[in-house]
Structures are given as C-alpha cells and as structure tokens.
C-alpha cells in the first residue's frame, strides 16, 4: 500500500513539494524560488514555464530527499497562488505571455470602467467579488487585447486560460486535462458561485471566449493521473485541488460555519467558513467558494485579503537590506520598547479588504530623528497584525459577532512577537497548530479523502494538534491608541495614485 500523500504547494515566490504520512506528519520538504518580473511600476509577472520547471524539480527532489520511490505515493494534492493568470496555445502548449500575478495592477483602468458600467452590480452579485485588478478576469482581457495575434487565436478556439492549478495539471498530464476546481474558479470574477457555472453574461461583457475556460470539478475527487513519462513510468492519481487560502482553511480543519483562520504568507488571507450559506458582505469582504468534498454541496466562506504581508518582510530584506532573514524580525522587535510612533503601511499593490483602494500606495509615517532602522523593521512587522485586525473587524460586523478566536498558519505565524501582538490588538485568542504547513496539509487532506487514504473529516480533526495559544495582555487604552495611529496612517495612503 502506498504510504504517503504528496502536496504540491505552488506559491507566489516559490514552488514546494511536501510529503505527508497517514498521521499527518511532514516527512520531507523541497522548495525552489523562481524569478519575479516587474516590467513596469505596478506590474508583476512570472514565467509559466519556470513555474512548471520549479514545481517539477522539487517534486522529484522531495522523493530523493525522503529516500522513497514514486510507487509509495498514494495521491497528489495541488494548492496554488490564486488569481494569477496564464493563457496558452492549446495546440503547442506554449504560453502566449508571461503569467500575470495576482498582485499586478495594470488592469486598474479596466476595473474602474467596469465599476461604472451597467454590469457592476451583477458582477458583484454573481461572483461574490468586488471589481478589482486582483482577480483573473481583467488580466485575461488585457492579454487578449495587448498581445499581437492572440485575440484572433482566442476567437478561433485555439487558446486556453488557467489559474496556476490548471497550468500544472495541464503539464502533469502532458496536455491531457484542462481542469480547475470550484475554489480557483470562484477567484476569476468570471464564475457564478450560485449556479456553479462560468457566467456567460460576464464573459460577453469582457469579450472573453468561453472556449478558453477549463472544466470545473470539486476540490476533492480523483480527476486523472500524472503522465507515465514524468515519474519513472508510474501514474500518480491527482485527487485534490484548492486555491491556497481555501486549502489552508481545510488544513486547519475549519469544516463548520463560524470558524476563522489567518494565513500569513506573501499576503494575509482571513477566511470564515459560512457553510452552504452564501453570505453577502456589507463591509468590504468577499464571498467565495471554499473546499467541498462532494460535487453537489457547495461550501462558502467570507474572505478578507491583505495584499502585502510576508512580502513586506521580504522588502525589508531584499530592497532595504535592513535584515538578512525574516527570522531576525522577532529579536529586533523584542529588543525595542515600541516603534517610536512609526507606522508602516505596505500598500505596495494598493489596499485590499476592507478598503479596496487599488490606487493606494505604501508609506512610512511618524519619522523623527530618534527613529532607527530597527523601529522601521518592528513597524513593518506590526503592519501585518494591524491589517489583519481591519479585516477581522469587518468580518465580525458581517457575522454579527466579535471574533474571539483565530487559527493561524503560514510562515510568519512562527514569529512569537507577531502572534502575541496580534492577540493583543485583536483582544482575542490566537491559536497556532504544531504543523503550520496547513496550506499544503489541506491539499493533502483533500486528495487523501478522495482516495481513501483518510476516511473522514473526524479522522482529520484528530490529526490537527495545537502548538501554542496566545492570549491578550495589552491594556485596552494602549490598544485603542495604537489602532487610532494606524488608522490615521492608512488614511494618508488612500487614493495616492490618481
């Protein structure tokens, strides 16, 4: 019997492969970063072929590091950066342009025009999303309108669109399957989350041929196998697909309505499960599909997206050279009494929920001669918690209750200073599991349930164990003062780009 589930975790800055055993332990991890392209201010691109090569490389590497054979892999689960858009020629298999990344702002003007169109309310209602350049739809439109010869190919039915999960499956099956799942489809701004179909009205509005769209399946079902040429003649079942944030929600075993999680990755993504009820937000959140294990039982979530979180720490390291590694931020923050009144608002790609201002830009506020590089590091770290609080406040208003507990995961959740600060300003408990690889674990769970590796959600609940609970310690007066300063700083960044 095959002993392991292989999770392919394709993120914004790196591709990873993670092996899990039946108790849910991480057996081995392989990771490879790939190139980020910034051809113009506000533009962010990836090379789709480099994404595939990096993912394939780490997939083979993790097996070698673990010393196991391909035949010991029971199934593959895939989780991916969402909204990032690839368009390729279905005959040659070659991309017609670089992947346009979810952070990219080049389609802001298209979105501004859509917001004042007769279709604006319909798009919001149908997709559960706000109109923003964050999502895939306007990225596809931009490629069709700006890459020479592409529009004609699309109209002739020669092009395919896919988010990164679709692209990887296309490559893993040697151009045999053009597929996505409900969670990724629901992030395109082209998918009707009530009828569970590609929305003809929106496709027509954006002049995107329906022939480009992949088939949509459940997040947990066996959809095919890898091609025998890729892994020593062995065909591995592909049985789990989910966008990274919905996958993390599943990996945190948030199966029931009312349970929230925050993943601290390149961005911060906060989701609250709402069951089979599609809850419309009145406070700047998104209504999205989350992981389902049956075809006819759609599950929904409220989501708030913080565009820049871990990316701000990377900015400290790579652009400002204030730190050499992300791990240094905890020690630096703990050495200081405070930030000297400094706030960093990392609105490098605009602001997401609950502001949804694609014209906002980042800023550092409160600088005096007493401020050092260390204060800027601590203020940048704290910005992750402030942005998360803004989203959770909005979530509480939509749900009609105060969020008193938040499950956390992702790289920055390992930072004890940040987690304690998060608990303090939220005035809520923050619970961190022992295994913070919950995005990959969610994909593994989905694949394992579909193939009988695990038998039930109850079994998965027993696998998840806590590492630490952070409880609020800061006085309310101080919390209020800090948050007031944060709000003042945020207001300065809004509408910066005209």
One Martini backbone bead per residue (centre of mass of N, CA, C, O) as a GRO file, in nm:
protein
  498
    1UNK     BB    1   0.097   0.036   0.021
    2UNK     BB    2   0.067   0.352   0.003
    3UNK     BB    3   0.215   0.609   0.238
    4UNK     BB    4   0.171   0.885   0.068
    5UNK     BB    5   0.126   1.236   0.043
    6UNK     BB    6   0.142   1.477  -0.222
    7UNK     BB    7   0.221   1.820  -0.202
    8UNK     BB    8   0.153   2.097  -0.414
    9UNK     BB    9   0.306   2.424  -0.349
   10UNK     BB   10   0.214   2.706  -0.536
   11UNK     BB   11   0.361   3.007  -0.512
   12UNK     BB   12   0.465   3.336  -0.553
   13UNK     BB   13   0.796   3.263  -0.486
   14UNK     BB   14   0.740   2.940  -0.465
   15UNK     BB   15   0.811   2.594  -0.488
   16UNK     BB   16   0.650   2.303  -0.339
   17UNK     BB   17   0.721   1.986  -0.170
   18UNK     BB   18   0.508   1.764   0.034
   19UNK     BB   19   0.529   1.509   0.273
   20UNK     BB   20   0.274   1.282   0.393
   21UNK     BB   21   0.142   1.101   0.638
   22UNK     BB   22  -0.114   0.956   0.808
   23UNK     BB   23  -0.062   1.148   1.074
   24UNK     BB   24   0.037   1.434   0.926
   25UNK     BB   25   0.332   1.433   0.875
   26UNK     BB   26   0.630   1.575   0.795
   27UNK     BB   27   0.882   1.425   0.599
   28UNK     BB   28   0.924   1.633   0.346
   29UNK     BB   29   1.104   1.918   0.188
   30UNK     BB   30   1.079   2.115  -0.115
   31UNK     BB   31   1.246   2.417  -0.251
   32UNK     BB   32   1.179   2.685  -0.507
   33UNK     BB   33   1.270   2.964  -0.644
   34UNK     BB   34   1.153   3.237  -0.850
   35UNK     BB   35   1.104   3.472  -1.081
   36UNK     BB   36   1.058   3.823  -1.064
   37UNK     BB   37   0.858   4.048  -1.257
   38UNK     BB   38   0.901   4.426  -1.327
   39UNK     BB   39   0.837   4.602  -1.605
   40UNK     BB   40   0.645   4.789  -1.429
   41UNK     BB   41   0.479   4.980  -1.241
   42UNK     BB   42   0.259   4.737  -1.094
   43UNK     BB   43   0.401   4.500  -1.229
   44UNK     BB   44   0.348   4.130  -1.232
   45UNK     BB   45   0.558   3.845  -1.317
   46UNK     BB   46   0.566   3.515  -1.466
   47UNK     BB   47   0.709   3.214  -1.568
   48UNK     BB   48   0.542   2.933  -1.647
   49UNK     BB   49   0.783   2.743  -1.706
   50UNK     BB   50   0.929   2.798  -1.438
   51UNK     BB   51   0.713   2.698  -1.256
   52UNK     BB   52   0.709   2.409  -1.360
   53UNK     BB   53   1.010   2.341  -1.318
   54UNK     BB   54   1.011   2.392  -1.011
   55UNK     BB   55   0.788   2.183  -0.940
   56UNK     BB   56   0.919   1.932  -1.066
   57UNK     BB   57   1.187   1.942  -0.916
   58UNK     BB   58   1.071   1.920  -0.618
   59UNK     BB   59   0.924   1.654  -0.661
   60UNK     BB   60   1.180   1.484  -0.708
   61UNK     BB   61   1.345   1.580  -0.460
   62UNK     BB   62   1.162   1.479  -0.223
   63UNK     BB   63   1.202   1.179  -0.286
   64UNK     BB   64   1.508   1.174  -0.253
   65UNK     BB   65   1.525   1.287   0.039
   66UNK     BB   66   1.330   1.048   0.152
   67UNK     BB   67   1.384   0.767   0.008
   68UNK     BB   68   1.157   0.723  -0.217
   69UNK     BB   69   0.916   0.598  -0.416
   70UNK     BB   70   0.665   0.656  -0.633
   71UNK     BB   71   0.484   0.404  -0.540
   72UNK     BB   72   0.438   0.550  -0.241
   73UNK     BB   73   0.228   0.730  -0.381
   74UNK     BB   74  -0.109   0.777  -0.351
   75UNK     BB   75  -0.129   1.106  -0.391
   76UNK     BB   76  -0.226   1.427  -0.529
   77UNK     BB   77  -0.204   1.765  -0.409
   78UNK     BB   78  -0.323   2.097  -0.503
   79UNK     BB   79  -0.175   2.420  -0.444
   80UNK     BB   80  -0.235   2.784  -0.503
   81UNK     BB   81  -0.196   3.060  -0.643
   82UNK     BB   82  -0.420   3.301  -0.700
   83UNK     BB   83  -0.538   3.461  -1.010
   84UNK     BB   84  -0.319   3.379  -1.166
   85UNK     BB   85  -0.244   3.424  -1.524
   86UNK     BB   86  -0.288   3.186  -1.795
   87UNK     BB   87  -0.204   3.181  -2.149
   88UNK     BB   88  -0.252   2.923  -2.403
   89UNK     BB   89  -0.164   2.707  -2.651
   90UNK     BB   90  -0.328   2.408  -2.715
   91UNK     BB   91  -0.126   2.295  -2.939
   92UNK     BB   92   0.169   2.378  -2.813
   93UNK     BB   93   0.165   2.471  -2.490
   94UNK     BB   94   0.224   2.779  -2.513
   95UNK     BB   95   0.267   3.069  -2.391
   96UNK     BB   96   0.168   3.409  -2.484
   97UNK     BB   97   0.247   3.491  -2.187
   98UNK     BB   98   0.297   3.590  -1.905
   99UNK     BB   99   0.222   3.568  -1.590
  100UNK     BB  100  -0.033   3.729  -1.416
  101UNK     BB  101  -0.032   3.854  -1.112
  102UNK     BB  102  -0.232   3.924  -0.846
  103UNK     BB  103  -0.065   4.203  -0.784
  104UNK     BB  104  -0.143   4.327  -1.038
  105UNK     BB  105  -0.230   4.680  -1.179
  106UNK     BB  106  -0.286   4.723  -1.499
  107UNK     BB  107  -0.628   4.690  -1.474
  108UNK     BB  108  -0.754   4.940  -1.328
  109UNK     BB  109  -0.907   5.083  -1.562
  110UNK     BB  110  -1.096   4.855  -1.633
  111UNK     BB  111  -1.227   4.850  -1.351
  112UNK     BB  112  -1.332   5.139  -1.343
  113UNK     BB  113  -1.527   5.095  -1.585
  114UNK     BB  114  -1.690   4.861  -1.460
  115UNK     BB  115  -1.802   5.014  -1.204
  116UNK     BB  116  -1.981   5.211  -1.418
  117UNK     BB  117  -2.140   4.991  -1.524
  118UNK     BB  118  -2.424   4.788  -1.582
  119UNK     BB  119  -2.259   4.522  -1.449
  120UNK     BB  120  -2.159   4.562  -1.157
  121UNK     BB  121  -2.379   4.432  -0.975
  122UNK     BB  122  -2.377   4.155  -1.111
  123UNK     BB  123  -2.086   4.077  -1.051
  124UNK     BB  124  -2.107   4.083  -0.745
  125UNK     BB  125  -2.343   3.876  -0.719
  126UNK     BB  126  -2.229   3.635  -0.886
  127UNK     BB  127  -1.916   3.621  -0.753
  128UNK     BB  128  -1.861   3.785  -0.463
  129UNK     BB  129  -1.703   4.026  -0.582
  130UNK     BB  130  -1.495   4.272  -0.638
  131UNK     BB  131  -1.384   4.512  -0.847
  132UNK     BB  132  -1.056   4.393  -0.949
  133UNK     BB  133  -0.721   4.338  -1.046
  134UNK     BB  134  -0.676   4.077  -0.874
  135UNK     BB  135  -0.832   3.932  -1.078
  136UNK     BB  136  -0.847   3.745  -1.378
  137UNK     BB  137  -1.032   3.873  -1.596
  138UNK     BB  138  -0.863   4.139  -1.677
  139UNK     BB  139  -0.609   3.982  -1.756
  140UNK     BB  140  -0.722   3.841  -1.999
  141UNK     BB  141  -0.811   4.092  -2.152
  142UNK     BB  142  -0.529   4.214  -2.179
  143UNK     BB  143  -0.402   3.989  -2.346
  144UNK     BB  144  -0.606   3.998  -2.585
  145UNK     BB  145  -0.542   4.323  -2.641
  146UNK     BB  146  -0.190   4.320  -2.626
  147UNK     BB  147  -0.135   4.057  -2.791
  148UNK     BB  148  -0.026   3.959  -3.076
  149UNK     BB  149  -0.277   3.742  -3.221
  150UNK     BB  150  -0.461   3.641  -2.977
  151UNK     BB  151  -0.756   3.709  -3.036
  152UNK     BB  152  -0.790   3.523  -3.283
  153UNK     BB  153  -0.725   3.258  -3.138
  154UNK     BB  154  -0.955   3.272  -2.934
  155UNK     BB  155  -1.190   3.284  -3.150
  156UNK     BB  156  -1.077   2.989  -3.266
  157UNK     BB  157  -1.014   2.799  -3.006
  158UNK     BB  158  -0.674   2.803  -2.929
  159UNK     BB  159  -0.722   2.888  -2.624
  160UNK     BB  160  -0.611   2.881  -2.283
  161UNK     BB  161  -0.716   2.906  -1.949
  162UNK     BB  162  -0.535   2.954  -1.627
  163UNK     BB  163  -0.461   2.876  -1.340
  164UNK     BB  164  -0.206   2.721  -1.183
  165UNK     BB  165  -0.345   2.448  -1.150
  166UNK     BB  166  -0.412   2.411  -1.453
  167UNK     BB  167  -0.123   2.423  -1.558
  168UNK     BB  168  -0.010   2.182  -1.396
  169UNK     BB  169  -0.208   1.967  -1.501
  170UNK     BB  170  -0.137   1.997  -1.797
  171UNK     BB  171   0.163   1.905  -1.745
  172UNK     BB  172   0.118   1.637  -1.580
  173UNK     BB  173  -0.074   1.525  -1.842
  174UNK     BB  174   0.031   1.606  -2.118
  175UNK     BB  175  -0.218   1.776  -2.238
  176UNK     BB  176  -0.507   1.638  -2.123
  177UNK     BB  177  -0.593   1.852  -1.890
  178UNK     BB  178  -0.866   2.106  -1.839
  179UNK     BB  179  -0.856   2.211  -1.501
  180UNK     BB  180  -1.063   2.300  -1.219
  181UNK     BB  181  -1.188   2.444  -0.928
  182UNK     BB  182  -1.408   2.613  -0.739
  183UNK     BB  183  -1.207   2.797  -0.588
  184UNK     BB  184  -1.057   2.911  -0.839
  185UNK     BB  185  -1.302   3.002  -1.005
  186UNK     BB  186  -1.403   3.212  -0.775
  187UNK     BB  187  -1.130   3.409  -0.858
  188UNK     BB  188  -1.198   3.534  -1.161
  189UNK     BB  189  -1.482   3.693  -1.220
  190UNK     BB  190  -1.649   3.437  -1.401
  191UNK     BB  191  -1.803   3.292  -1.159
  192UNK     BB  192  -2.095   3.137  -1.056
  193UNK     BB  193  -2.163   3.069  -0.712
  194UNK     BB  194  -2.458   2.952  -0.754
  195UNK     BB  195  -2.458   2.778  -1.034
  196UNK     BB  196  -2.166   2.671  -1.110
  197UNK     BB  197  -2.077   2.871  -1.357
  198UNK     BB  198  -1.994   3.012  -1.625
  199UNK     BB  199  -2.045   3.355  -1.707
  200UNK     BB  200  -2.178   3.478  -1.990
  201UNK     BB  201  -2.220   3.779  -1.927
  202UNK     BB  202  -1.925   3.842  -1.844
  203UNK     BB  203  -1.777   3.731  -2.088
  204UNK     BB  204  -1.916   3.928  -2.286
  205UNK     BB  205  -1.829   4.196  -2.154
  206UNK     BB  206  -1.505   4.103  -2.190
  207UNK     BB  207  -1.451   3.929  -2.444
  208UNK     BB  208  -1.454   3.609  -2.355
  209UNK     BB  209  -1.409   3.303  -2.449
  210UNK     BB  210  -1.540   3.002  -2.335
  211UNK     BB  211  -1.319   2.805  -2.459
  212UNK     BB  212  -1.096   2.889  -2.235
  213UNK     BB  213  -1.239   2.730  -2.021
  214UNK     BB  214  -1.237   2.521  -1.769
  215UNK     BB  215  -1.310   2.258  -1.605
  216UNK     BB  216  -1.525   2.200  -1.319
  217UNK     BB  217  -1.441   2.079  -0.995
  218UNK     BB  218  -1.391   1.933  -0.724
  219UNK     BB  219  -1.156   1.936  -0.460
  220UNK     BB  220  -1.246   1.611  -0.406
  221UNK     BB  221  -1.113   1.427  -0.671
  222UNK     BB  222  -1.052   1.198  -0.919
  223UNK     BB  223  -0.916   1.331  -1.235
  224UNK     BB  224  -0.637   1.170  -1.257
  225UNK     BB  225  -0.308   1.138  -1.400
  226UNK     BB  226  -0.002   1.115  -1.438
  227UNK     BB  227   0.238   1.091  -1.653
  228UNK     BB  228   0.455   0.828  -1.712
  229UNK     BB  229   0.713   1.005  -1.799
  230UNK     BB  230   0.767   1.167  -1.520
  231UNK     BB  231   0.756   0.883  -1.308
  232UNK     BB  232   0.885   0.605  -1.396
  233UNK     BB  233   0.588   0.499  -1.515
  234UNK     BB  234   0.417   0.635  -1.300
  235UNK     BB  235   0.076   0.677  -1.194
  236UNK     BB  236  -0.057   0.956  -1.030
  237UNK     BB  237  -0.302   1.059  -0.848
  238UNK     BB  238  -0.531   1.329  -0.890
  239UNK     BB  239  -0.736   1.457  -0.589
  240UNK     BB  240  -0.643   1.766  -0.529
  241UNK     BB  241  -0.797   2.104  -0.526
  242UNK     BB  242  -0.672   2.435  -0.414
  243UNK     BB  243  -0.669   2.722  -0.308
  244UNK     BB  244  -0.466   2.829  -0.063
  245UNK     BB  245  -0.685   2.942   0.140
  246UNK     BB  246  -0.886   2.707   0.134
  247UNK     BB  247  -0.676   2.495   0.211
  248UNK     BB  248  -0.610   2.613   0.490
  249UNK     BB  249  -0.891   2.584   0.608
  250UNK     BB  250  -0.887   2.275   0.581
  251UNK     BB  251  -0.616   2.226   0.739
  252UNK     BB  252  -0.766   2.360   1.005
  253UNK     BB  253  -1.050   2.221   1.026
  254UNK     BB  254  -1.271   2.432   0.892
  255UNK     BB  255  -1.587   2.285   0.850
  256UNK     BB  256  -1.743   2.502   1.008
  257UNK     BB  257  -1.930   2.744   1.095
  258UNK     BB  258  -1.738   3.029   1.239
  259UNK     BB  259  -1.450   2.960   1.143
  260UNK     BB  260  -1.122   3.102   1.167
  261UNK     BB  261  -0.846   3.220   0.948
  262UNK     BB  262  -0.481   3.296   0.923
  263UNK     BB  263  -0.262   3.360   0.654
  264UNK     BB  264   0.098   3.405   0.654
  265UNK     BB  265   0.220   3.535   0.370
  266UNK     BB  266   0.258   3.735   0.127
  267UNK     BB  267  -0.013   3.749   0.240
  268UNK     BB  268  -0.326   3.802   0.399
  269UNK     BB  269  -0.573   3.539   0.485
  270UNK     BB  270  -0.919   3.563   0.572
  271UNK     BB  271  -1.139   3.303   0.694
  272UNK     BB  272  -1.496   3.223   0.702
  273UNK     BB  273  -1.711   2.986   0.758
  274UNK     BB  274  -2.066   2.943   0.603
  275UNK     BB  275  -2.124   2.704   0.449
  276UNK     BB  276  -2.425   2.685   0.244
  277UNK     BB  277  -2.398   3.001   0.285
  278UNK     BB  278  -2.442   3.299   0.108
  279UNK     BB  279  -2.262   3.573   0.218
  280UNK     BB  280  -2.314   3.909   0.220
  281UNK     BB  281  -2.119   4.186   0.216
  282UNK     BB  282  -2.098   4.521   0.396
  283UNK     BB  283  -1.747   4.530   0.454
  284UNK     BB  284  -1.538   4.444   0.208
  285UNK     BB  285  -1.591   4.153   0.143
  286UNK     BB  286  -1.578   3.817   0.038
  287UNK     BB  287  -1.745   3.580  -0.160
  288UNK     BB  288  -1.665   3.229  -0.140
  289UNK     BB  289  -1.542   2.936  -0.233
  290UNK     BB  290  -1.498   2.630  -0.077
  291UNK     BB  291  -1.426   2.334   0.024
  292UNK     BB  292  -1.528   2.027  -0.125
  293UNK     BB  293  -1.646   1.664  -0.121
  294UNK     BB  294  -1.881   1.743  -0.319
  295UNK     BB  295  -2.057   1.836  -0.605
  296UNK     BB  296  -2.359   1.923  -0.450
  297UNK     BB  297  -2.198   2.098  -0.193
  298UNK     BB  298  -2.158   2.401  -0.152
  299UNK     BB  299  -1.903   2.608  -0.006
  300UNK     BB  300  -1.861   2.890   0.209
  301UNK     BB  301  -1.694   3.221   0.235
  302UNK     BB  302  -1.534   3.468   0.409
  303UNK     BB  303  -1.310   3.729   0.276
  304UNK     BB  304  -0.985   3.870   0.353
  305UNK     BB  305  -0.740   4.080   0.188
  306UNK     BB  306  -0.387   4.101   0.221
  307UNK     BB  307  -0.144   4.177   0.001
  308UNK     BB  308   0.082   4.274   0.226
  309UNK     BB  309   0.319   4.085   0.419
  310UNK     BB  310   0.570   3.900   0.367
  311UNK     BB  311   0.657   4.102   0.142
  312UNK     BB  312   0.756   4.318   0.349
  313UNK     BB  313   0.989   4.149   0.462
  314UNK     BB  314   1.131   4.112   0.193
  315UNK     BB  315   1.178   4.415   0.152
  316UNK     BB  316   1.369   4.452   0.392
  317UNK     BB  317   1.580   4.253   0.270
  318UNK     BB  318   1.606   4.321  -0.058
  319UNK     BB  319   1.575   4.648  -0.064
  320UNK     BB  320   1.683   4.765   0.231
  321UNK     BB  321   1.876   4.580   0.409
  322UNK     BB  322   1.780   4.535   0.731
  323UNK     BB  323   1.784   4.226   0.671
  324UNK     BB  324   1.867   3.870   0.626
  325UNK     BB  325   1.609   3.761   0.784
  326UNK     BB  326   1.296   3.696   0.904
  327UNK     BB  327   1.387   3.594   1.195
  328UNK     BB  328   1.499   3.878   1.303
  329UNK     BB  329   1.234   4.036   1.378
  330UNK     BB  330   1.181   3.933   1.663
  331UNK     BB  331   1.436   4.037   1.807
  332UNK     BB  332   1.406   4.333   1.732
  333UNK     BB  333   1.125   4.382   1.858
  334UNK     BB  334   1.204   4.287   2.156
  335UNK     BB  335   1.430   4.519   2.202
  336UNK     BB  336   1.193   4.712   2.193
  337UNK     BB  337   0.952   4.920   2.330
  338UNK     BB  338   0.893   5.055   2.041
  339UNK     BB  339   0.830   5.264   1.738
  340UNK     BB  340   0.818   5.578   1.787
  341UNK     BB  341   0.539   5.615   1.614
  342UNK     BB  342   0.568   5.415   1.384
  343UNK     BB  343   0.430   5.361   1.049
  344UNK     BB  344   0.361   5.089   0.822
  345UNK     BB  345   0.220   5.099   0.488
  346UNK     BB  346   0.202   4.819   0.258
  347UNK     BB  347   0.073   4.962  -0.035
  348UNK     BB  348   0.213   4.839  -0.308
  349UNK     BB  349  -0.090   4.706  -0.420
  350UNK     BB  350  -0.259   4.839  -0.252
  351UNK     BB  351  -0.582   4.786  -0.099
  352UNK     BB  352  -0.772   4.578   0.051
  353UNK     BB  353  -0.932   4.468   0.283
  354UNK     BB  354  -1.188   4.705   0.336
  355UNK     BB  355  -1.099   4.924   0.102
  356UNK     BB  356  -1.039   4.892  -0.203
  357UNK     BB  357  -0.750   5.047  -0.303
  358UNK     BB  358  -0.568   5.057  -0.604
  359UNK     BB  359  -0.437   5.367  -0.538
  360UNK     BB  360  -0.274   5.289  -0.320
  361UNK     BB  361   0.022   5.361  -0.115
  362UNK     BB  362   0.299   5.346   0.046
  363UNK     BB  363   0.413   5.418   0.398
  364UNK     BB  364   0.597   5.634   0.628
  365UNK     BB  365   0.521   5.721   0.968
  366UNK     BB  366   0.665   5.926   1.224
  367UNK     BB  367   0.930   6.059   1.167
  368UNK     BB  368   1.242   6.086   1.342
  369UNK     BB  369   1.560   6.116   1.478
  370UNK     BB  370   1.493   5.853   1.672
  371UNK     BB  371   1.480   5.678   1.423
  372UNK     BB  372   1.535   5.350   1.322
  373UNK     BB  373   1.562   5.061   1.152
  374UNK     BB  374   1.422   4.893   1.379
  375UNK     BB  375   1.152   5.046   1.382
  376UNK     BB  376   1.077   4.971   1.091
  377UNK     BB  377   1.071   4.669   1.132
  378UNK     BB  378   0.853   4.661   1.352
  379UNK     BB  379   0.632   4.817   1.194
  380UNK     BB  380   0.612   4.613   0.966
  381UNK     BB  381   0.529   4.371   1.135
  382UNK     BB  382   0.271   4.510   1.262
  383UNK     BB  383   0.109   4.547   0.993
  384UNK     BB  384  -0.006   4.261   0.982
  385UNK     BB  385  -0.195   4.297   1.229
  386UNK     BB  386  -0.357   4.546   1.147
  387UNK     BB  387  -0.473   4.436   0.882
  388UNK     BB  388  -0.617   4.197   1.016
  389UNK     BB  389  -0.804   4.363   1.197
  390UNK     BB  390  -0.965   4.503   0.979
  391UNK     BB  391  -1.089   4.240   0.871
  392UNK     BB  392  -1.211   4.123   1.139
  393UNK     BB  393  -1.402   4.354   1.190
  394UNK     BB  394  -1.569   4.311   0.933
  395UNK     BB  395  -1.646   4.017   0.992
  396UNK     BB  396  -1.802   4.074   1.254
  397UNK     BB  397  -2.020   4.249   1.122
  398UNK     BB  398  -2.131   4.034   0.926
  399UNK     BB  399  -2.177   3.812   1.162
  400UNK     BB  400  -2.257   3.968   1.445
  401UNK     BB  401  -1.965   3.912   1.576
  402UNK     BB  402  -1.703   3.860   1.778
  403UNK     BB  403  -1.382   3.776   1.734
  404UNK     BB  404  -1.222   3.534   1.969
  405UNK     BB  405  -1.091   3.341   1.740
  406UNK     BB  406  -0.771   3.247   1.579
  407UNK     BB  407  -0.634   3.075   1.321
  408UNK     BB  408  -0.291   2.994   1.240
  409UNK     BB  409  -0.059   3.042   0.958
  410UNK     BB  410   0.233   3.033   0.825
  411UNK     BB  411   0.540   3.168   0.841
  412UNK     BB  412   0.475   3.421   1.048
  413UNK     BB  413   0.345   3.239   1.281
  414UNK     BB  414   0.635   3.178   1.415
  415UNK     BB  415   0.612   3.466   1.535
  416UNK     BB  416   0.573   3.552   1.858
  417UNK     BB  417   0.543   3.854   1.853
  418UNK     BB  418   0.320   3.876   1.641
  419UNK     BB  419   0.109   3.693   1.785
  420UNK     BB  420   0.087   3.866   2.042
  421UNK     BB  421   0.006   4.130   1.900
  422UNK     BB  422  -0.245   4.015   1.770
  423UNK     BB  423  -0.394   3.945   2.032
  424UNK     BB  424  -0.392   4.229   2.154
  425UNK     BB  425  -0.544   4.397   1.918
  426UNK     BB  426  -0.791   4.189   1.909
  427UNK     BB  427  -0.881   4.063   2.174
  428UNK     BB  428  -0.771   3.757   2.112
  429UNK     BB  429  -0.728   3.441   2.033
  430UNK     BB  430  -0.427   3.260   1.931
  431UNK     BB  431  -0.394   2.970   1.720
  432UNK     BB  432  -0.122   2.732   1.692
  433UNK     BB  433  -0.008   2.487   1.519
  434UNK     BB  434   0.231   2.256   1.479
  435UNK     BB  435   0.131   2.260   1.182
  436UNK     BB  436   0.194   2.530   0.947
  437UNK     BB  437   0.133   2.346   0.675
  438UNK     BB  438  -0.185   2.393   0.591
  439UNK     BB  439  -0.199   2.425   0.290
  440UNK     BB  440  -0.078   2.150   0.215
  441UNK     BB  441  -0.257   1.978   0.403
  442UNK     BB  442  -0.523   2.037   0.260
  443UNK     BB  443  -0.446   1.899  -0.008
  444UNK     BB  444  -0.395   1.626   0.122
  445UNK     BB  445  -0.673   1.580   0.243
  446UNK     BB  446  -0.832   1.590  -0.025
  447UNK     BB  447  -0.681   1.350  -0.158
  448UNK     BB  448  -0.723   1.140   0.074
  449UNK     BB  449  -1.036   1.133   0.074
  450UNK     BB  450  -1.073   1.051  -0.235
  451UNK     BB  451  -0.870   0.769  -0.185
  452UNK     BB  452  -0.873   0.648   0.130
  453UNK     BB  453  -0.645   0.739   0.323
  454UNK     BB  454  -0.883   0.890   0.439
  455UNK     BB  455  -1.222   0.866   0.582
  456UNK     BB  456  -1.253   1.145   0.757
  457UNK     BB  457  -1.296   1.440   0.928
  458UNK     BB  458  -1.256   1.319   1.208
  459UNK     BB  459  -0.971   1.217   1.151
  460UNK     BB  460  -0.850   1.500   1.092
  461UNK     BB  461  -0.905   1.632   1.370
  462UNK     BB  462  -0.688   1.446   1.518
  463UNK     BB  463  -0.430   1.553   1.371
  464UNK     BB  464  -0.479   1.827   1.484
  465UNK     BB  465  -0.239   2.027   1.669
  466UNK     BB  466  -0.126   2.223   1.920
  467UNK     BB  467   0.123   2.462   2.018
  468UNK     BB  468  -0.014   2.766   2.064
  469UNK     BB  469  -0.152   3.016   2.290
  470UNK     BB  470  -0.262   3.350   2.250
  471UNK     BB  471  -0.310   3.609   2.485
  472UNK     BB  472  -0.422   3.890   2.603
  473UNK     BB  473  -0.220   4.184   2.760
  474UNK     BB  474  -0.310   4.446   2.668
  475UNK     BB  475  -0.424   4.743   2.714
  476UNK     BB  476  -0.693   4.907   2.588
  477UNK     BB  477  -0.576   5.194   2.567
  478UNK     BB  478  -0.335   5.111   2.390
  479UNK     BB  479  -0.486   4.981   2.161
  480UNK     BB  480  -0.644   5.236   2.077
  481UNK     BB  481  -0.397   5.414   2.015
  482UNK     BB  482  -0.263   5.237   1.798
  483UNK     BB  483  -0.513   5.215   1.604
  484UNK     BB  484  -0.542   5.517   1.552
  485UNK     BB  485  -0.266   5.550   1.414
  486UNK     BB  486  -0.316   5.354   1.186
  487UNK     BB  487  -0.561   5.496   1.057
  488UNK     BB  488  -0.413   5.757   0.995
  489UNK     BB  489  -0.210   5.628   0.798
  490UNK     BB  490  -0.402   5.501   0.594
  491UNK     BB  491  -0.540   5.767   0.497
  492UNK     BB  492  -0.274   5.874   0.353
  493UNK     BB  493  -0.275   5.637   0.115
  494UNK     BB  494  -0.525   5.709  -0.018
  495UNK     BB  495  -0.533   5.788  -0.352
  496UNK     BB  496  -0.240   5.846  -0.458
  497UNK     BB  497  -0.316   5.736  -0.729
  498UNK     BB  498  -0.474   5.894  -1.019
   0.00000   0.00000   0.00000
